[in-house]
Amino acid sequence: MEAEESEKAATEHEPLKGTEQTLDAEEEQEESEAAACGRNKRVVPGIVYLGHIPPRFRPLHVRNLLSAYGEVGRVFFQAEDRFVRRKKKAAAAAGGKKRSYSKDYTEGWVEFRDKRIAKRVAASLHNTPMGARRRSPFRYDLWNLKYLHRFTWSHLSEHLAFERQVRRQRLRAEVAQAKRETDFYLQSVERGQRFLAADGDPARPDGSWTFVQRPTEQELRARKAARPGGRERARLATAQDKARSNKGLLARIFGAPPPSESMEGPSLVRDS
């Protein structure tokens, strides 16, 4: 398995190495053609990319360190995000450390006057210590350099302008979203205040739910009694209920059969 993984990694890195070699060969061929034609050699600037910048490392430091190998032109460092810096400050405050964090950088670009010097510097200083002295604060940090083939400073300016434009559009979208949310919240608050103010208004329709319950037996009897002739019917019904209850009570006292059984007895005798 390890052999297969190493083979895969080698196959993945081979195209990158091949492209770099082809670009170097093309540039050397162009230089040799220009020299063969007898023209004066035009000095073409080259740009080196810095992939790692240690804390408290400034453009002045990189200019002083790389000027020993050739003439350095423009230098640009990309500052870290504000959110990261704010997070560092919050972590330091939570730990009880009173320390003022300066602005750090994440990546950088260095322009050399001659691209041949830029190639030589990127190839020789890559993965070497930044500080040569023992007391240097960057002694244990390594250079992470890469020469950018056919990359000009205008490309970098366009890339940075595009990133700024994208950041502005994202900020506008976030501000618009926050404004919509606040407007919706304020509208909801106003609607609630109007609802509470109109709660005691008699002209306002009652929005409470109405439930209809089935009438009880007493209500049904009351309705029947309210009809014409209903009172007499109610009296007869109550009298009949009392008479039935009295007959049953007497039958239980004297041991006689209940009225239903006494009615069924003669019918059975007649049938026999």
C-alpha positions as a Python dict, from the first residue, in 0.01 Angstrom:
ca = {
    (1, 'M'): (0, 0, 0),
    (2, 'E'): (279, 244, 87),
    (3, 'A'): (450, 173, -244),
    (4, 'E'): (128, 241, -435),
    (5, 'E'): (72, 567, -246),
    (6, 'S'): (428, 681, -317),
    (7, 'E'): (381, 598, -686),
    (8, 'K'): (57, 798, -694),
    (9, 'A'): (224, 1097, -525),
    (10, 'A'): (510, 1080, -771),
    (11, 'T'): (268, 1070, -1065),
    (12, 'E'): (82, 1371, -923),
    (13, 'H'): (399, 1580, -884),
    (14, 'E'): (539, 1483, -1223),
    (15, 'P'): (306, 1707, -1430),
    (16, 'L'): (387, 2009, -1211),
    (17, 'K'): (759, 1952, -1246),
    (18, 'G'): (717, 1901, -1618),
    (19, 'T'): (531, 2230, -1662),
    (20, 'E'): (796, 2419, -1463),
    (21, 'Q'): (1072, 2264, -1670),
    (22, 'T'): (896, 2350, -1993),
    (23, 'L'): (846, 2711, -1882),
    (24, 'D'): (1213, 2740, -1787),
    (25, 'A'): (1314, 2591, -2118),
    (26, 'E'): (1092, 2831, -2311),
    (27, 'E'): (1230, 3133, -2124),
    (28, 'E'): (1589, 3018, -2179),
    (29, 'Q'): (1516, 2965, -2545),
    (30, 'E'): (1374, 3317, -2576),
    (31, 'E'): (1682, 3460, -2405),
    (32, 'S'): (1918, 3265, -2629),
    (33, 'E'): (1730, 3376, -2940),
    (34, 'A'): (1752, 3737, -2830),
    (35, 'A'): (2125, 3701, -2766),
    (36, 'A'): (2176, 3532, -3103),
    (37, 'C'): (2004, 3815, -3283),
    (38, 'G'): (2261, 4053, -3135),
    (39, 'R'): (2007, 4270, -2963),
    (40, 'N'): (2071, 4431, -2628),
    (41, 'K'): (1942, 4216, -2346),
    (42, 'R'): (1628, 4369, -2203),
    (43, 'V'): (1612, 4329, -1829),
    (44, 'V'): (1280, 4168, -1738),
    (45, 'P'): (1168, 4188, -1375),
    (46, 'G'): (1072, 3869, -1192),
    (47, 'I'): (839, 3812, -899),
    (48, 'V'): (892, 3571, -612),
    (49, 'Y'): (604, 3453, -398),
    (50, 'L'): (639, 3420, -18),
    (51, 'G'): (407, 3151, 112),
    (52, 'H'): (500, 3188, 480),
    (53, 'I'): (553, 3509, 675),
    (54, 'P'): (635, 3474, 1047),
    (55, 'P'): (486, 3707, 1305),
    (56, 'R'): (637, 4058, 1326),
    (57, 'F'): (803, 4009, 986),
    (58, 'R'): (776, 4332, 785),
    (59, 'P'): (849, 4434, 424),
    (60, 'L'): (1157, 4620, 546),
    (61, 'H'): (1299, 4292, 682),
    (62, 'V'): (1250, 4106, 356),
    (63, 'R'): (1400, 4394, 161),
    (64, 'N'): (1709, 4400, 382),
    (65, 'L'): (1751, 4022, 367),
    (66, 'L'): (1701, 3977, -9),
    (67, 'S'): (1883, 4290, -123),
    (68, 'A'): (2210, 4105, -64),
    (69, 'Y'): (2133, 3880, -363),
    (70, 'G'): (2007, 4140, -609),
    (71, 'E'): (1816, 4462, -659),
    (72, 'V'): (1470, 4441, -503),
    (73, 'G'): (1187, 4649, -642),
    (74, 'R'): (832, 4653, -511),
    (75, 'V'): (725, 4447, -209),
    (76, 'F'): (369, 4372, -108),
    (77, 'F'): (244, 4178, 195),
    (78, 'Q'): (-115, 4060, 234),
    (79, 'A'): (-245, 4152, 580),
    (80, 'E'): (-435, 3895, 782),
    (81, 'D'): (-809, 3912, 815),
    (82, 'R'): (-957, 4143, 1076),
    (83, 'F'): (-1162, 3858, 1218),
    (84, 'V'): (-844, 3658, 1288),
    (85, 'R'): (-679, 3955, 1457),
    (86, 'R'): (-990, 4019, 1667),
    (87, 'K'): (-996, 3653, 1766),
    (88, 'K'): (-634, 3670, 1878),
    (89, 'K'): (-706, 3973, 2092),
    (90, 'A'): (-1006, 3802, 2251),
    (91, 'A'): (-799, 3491, 2328),
    (92, 'A'): (-525, 3703, 2483),
    (93, 'A'): (-778, 3895, 2695),
    (94, 'A'): (-939, 3570, 2811),
    (95, 'G'): (-598, 3437, 2917),
    (96, 'G'): (-520, 3748, 3117),
    (97, 'K'): (-235, 3864, 2892),
    (98, 'K'): (-201, 4236, 2840),
    (99, 'R'): (-36, 4244, 2503),
    (100, 'S'): (-97, 4466, 2202),
    (101, 'Y'): (-102, 4253, 1888),
    (102, 'S'): (45, 4420, 1583),
    (103, 'K'): (-73, 4357, 1231),
    (104, 'D'): (58, 4029, 1091),
    (105, 'Y'): (71, 3911, 730),
    (106, 'T'): (-18, 3586, 560),
    (107, 'E'): (160, 3600, 221),
    (108, 'G'): (374, 3831, 14),
    (109, 'W'): (522, 3910, -326),
    (110, 'V'): (872, 4045, -394),
    (111, 'E'): (978, 4192, -727),
    (112, 'F'): (1339, 4163, -844),
    (113, 'R'): (1476, 4383, -1117),
    (114, 'D'): (1611, 4081, -1306),
    (115, 'K'): (1408, 3762, -1333),
    (116, 'R'): (1724, 3549, -1349),
    (117, 'I'): (1820, 3671, -1004),
    (118, 'A'): (1465, 3600, -885),
    (119, 'K'): (1490, 3240, -1012),
    (120, 'R'): (1828, 3194, -847),
    (121, 'V'): (1708, 3336, -515),
    (122, 'A'): (1392, 3121, -510),
    (123, 'A'): (1589, 2806, -591),
    (124, 'S'): (1873, 2864, -345),
    (125, 'L'): (1687, 3007, -42),
    (126, 'H'): (1384, 2782, -44),
    (127, 'N'): (1354, 2578, 282),
    (128, 'T'): (1651, 2756, 442),
    (129, 'P'): (1649, 2956, 769),
    (130, 'M'): (1542, 3317, 737),
    (131, 'G'): (1778, 3452, 999),
    (132, 'A'): (2148, 3375, 975),
    (133, 'R'): (2235, 3510, 1319),
    (134, 'R'): (2166, 3320, 1637),
    (135, 'R'): (1985, 3609, 1803),
    (136, 'S'): (1764, 3670, 1503),
    (137, 'P'): (1391, 3632, 1587),
    (138, 'F'): (1340, 3455, 1251),
    (139, 'R'): (1620, 3201, 1287),
    (140, 'Y'): (1385, 2906, 1328),
    (141, 'D'): (1155, 3009, 1040),
    (142, 'L'): (1222, 2878, 690),
    (143, 'W'): (1191, 3057, 361),
    (144, 'N'): (897, 2942, 148),
    (145, 'L'): (977, 3093, -190),
    (146, 'K'): (845, 3021, -536),
    (147, 'Y'): (929, 3196, -859),
    (148, 'L'): (617, 3288, -1059),
    (149, 'H'): (672, 3226, -1428),
    (150, 'R'): (542, 3500, -1659),
    (151, 'F'): (374, 3677, -1370),
    (152, 'T'): (387, 4057, -1371),
    (153, 'W'): (300, 4317, -1111),
    (154, 'S'): (-6, 4421, -1312),
    (155, 'H'): (-148, 4071, -1265),
    (156, 'L'): (-107, 4111, -891),
    (157, 'S'): (-275, 4453, -897),
    (158, 'E'): (-571, 4313, -1093),
    (159, 'H'): (-602, 4020, -855),
    (160, 'L'): (-601, 4246, -549),
    (161, 'A'): (-854, 4482, -707),
    (162, 'F'): (-1081, 4188, -786),
    (163, 'E'): (-1057, 4065, -425),
    (164, 'R'): (-1141, 4411, -293),
    (165, 'Q'): (-1444, 4431, -521),
    (166, 'V'): (-1566, 4088, -409),
    (167, 'R'): (-1521, 4188, -45),
    (168, 'R'): (-1719, 4509, -99),
    (169, 'Q'): (-2004, 4322, -270),
    (170, 'R'): (-2016, 4069, 11),
    (171, 'L'): (-2024, 4350, 267),
    (172, 'R'): (-2306, 4525, 79),
    (173, 'A'): (-2507, 4203, 69),
    (174, 'E'): (-2459, 4148, 444),
    (175, 'V'): (-2561, 4508, 522),
    (176, 'A'): (-2872, 4478, 302),
    (177, 'Q'): (-2969, 4152, 473),
    (178, 'A'): (-2927, 4308, 818),
    (179, 'K'): (-3136, 4608, 711),
    (180, 'R'): (-3416, 4383, 587),
    (181, 'E'): (-3416, 4193, 915),
    (182, 'T'): (-3431, 4514, 1123),
    (183, 'D'): (-3715, 4653, 908),
    (184, 'F'): (-3914, 4333, 949),
    (185, 'Y'): (-3857, 4343, 1326),
    (186, 'L'): (-3971, 4705, 1352),
    (187, 'Q'): (-4282, 4633, 1144),
    (188, 'S'): (-4367, 4340, 1369),
    (189, 'V'): (-4327, 4557, 1680),
    (190, 'E'): (-4555, 4827, 1536),
    (191, 'R'): (-4816, 4568, 1439),
    (192, 'G'): (-4810, 4425, 1792),
    (193, 'Q'): (-4849, 4770, 1947),
    (194, 'R'): (-5148, 4845, 1722),
    (195, 'F'): (-5304, 4512, 1819),
    (196, 'L'): (-5263, 4584, 2190),
    (197, 'A'): (-5399, 4938, 2151),
    (198, 'A'): (-5712, 4813, 1970),
    (199, 'D'): (-5773, 4534, 2222),
    (200, 'G'): (-6013, 4747, 2432),
    (201, 'D'): (-6190, 4908, 2134),
    (202, 'P'): (-6566, 4808, 2129),
    (203, 'A'): (-6586, 4868, 1754),
    (204, 'R'): (-6316, 4612, 1695),
    (205, 'P'): (-6457, 4272, 1598),
    (206, 'D'): (-6407, 3999, 1854),
    (207, 'G'): (-6142, 3764, 1726),
    (208, 'S'): (-6187, 3503, 2000),
    (209, 'W'): (-6296, 3151, 1911),
    (210, 'T'): (-6659, 3047, 1969),
    (211, 'F'): (-6741, 2691, 2075),
    (212, 'V'): (-7093, 2543, 2049),
    (213, 'Q'): (-7185, 2290, 2318),
    (214, 'R'): (-7462, 2034, 2284),
    (215, 'P'): (-7771, 2117, 2494),
    (216, 'T'): (-7816, 1920, 2814),
    (217, 'E'): (-8127, 1727, 2913),
    (218, 'Q'): (-8244, 2005, 3143),
    (219, 'E'): (-8210, 2258, 2863),
    (220, 'L'): (-8411, 2036, 2631),
    (221, 'R'): (-8689, 2002, 2889),
    (222, 'A'): (-8687, 2376, 2945),
    (223, 'R'): (-8724, 2433, 2572),
    (224, 'K'): (-9014, 2187, 2551),
    (225, 'A'): (-9182, 2351, 2850),
    (226, 'A'): (-9149, 2691, 2687),
    (227, 'R'): (-9355, 2574, 2390),
    (228, 'P'): (-9742, 2614, 2395),
    (229, 'G'): (-9884, 2328, 2603),
    (230, 'G'): (-9539, 2223, 2705),
    (231, 'R'): (-9592, 2294, 3073),
    (232, 'E'): (-9885, 2050, 3095),
    (233, 'R'): (-9684, 1781, 2919),
    (234, 'A'): (-9398, 1840, 3158),
    (235, 'R'): (-9631, 1807, 3457),
    (236, 'L'): (-9777, 1480, 3320),
    (237, 'A'): (-9427, 1343, 3255),
    (238, 'T'): (-9313, 1428, 3608),
    (239, 'A'): (-9634, 1277, 3756),
    (240, 'Q'): (-9583, 955, 3560),
    (241, 'D'): (-9221, 935, 3675),
    (242, 'K'): (-9329, 979, 4037),
    (243, 'A'): (-9606, 716, 4003),
    (244, 'R'): (-9361, 462, 3856),
    (245, 'S'): (-9114, 528, 4131),
    (246, 'N'): (-9389, 491, 4399),
    (247, 'K'): (-9518, 158, 4252),
    (248, 'G'): (-9169, 15, 4248),
    (249, 'L'): (-9108, 126, 4604),
    (250, 'L'): (-9434, -33, 4729),
    (251, 'A'): (-9363, -356, 4544),
    (252, 'R'): (-9024, -380, 4707),
    (253, 'I'): (-9171, -314, 5051),
    (254, 'F'): (-9459, -569, 5035),
    (255, 'G'): (-9278, -828, 4826),
    (256, 'A'): (-9514, -800, 4531),
    (257, 'P'): (-9379, -831, 4177),
    (258, 'P'): (-9297, -508, 4005),
    (259, 'P'): (-9554, -350, 3773),
    (260, 'S'): (-9388, -489, 3463),
    (261, 'E'): (-9406, -847, 3591),
    (262, 'S'): (-9769, -806, 3711),
    (263, 'M'): (-9859, -692, 3363),
    (264, 'E'): (-9684, -988, 3202),
    (265, 'G'): (-9851, -1248, 3434),
    (266, 'P'): (-10213, -1221, 3311),
    (267, 'S'): (-10100, -1225, 2953),
    (268, 'L'): (-9928, -1558, 3011),
    (269, 'V'): (-10240, -1701, 3187),
    (270, 'R'): (-10461, -1597, 2900),
    (271, 'D'): (-10234, -1764, 2650),
    (272, 'S'): (-10240, -2087, 2845),
}
